[in-house]
Amino acid sequence: MFKFLLFIGFITTVYYVFFAKKKSITSSKNNDSMEEAMIPCAMCGTYVQAKEAIISNGKYYCSSECLKKKEG
């Protein structure tokens, strides 16, 4: 009986080690690709990551210099 329970525990451990982690890795890859969306600057056209862009009046700018050029 003990050998049977030990065998079931081993099978369960192997399942979680090789199959359960793959699901969490693929979901994190999808989130990374969504965060790395590249958007062109409204002033110079340089592509910049959406999370690093400066937003003003609904337009994306690559730097504060391009934002100042638009205003000036």
Helices and strands as residue ranges (DSSP letters): H 2-15, I 16-20, H 21-35, E 38-40, E 47-49, E 54-56, E 59-61, H 64-71
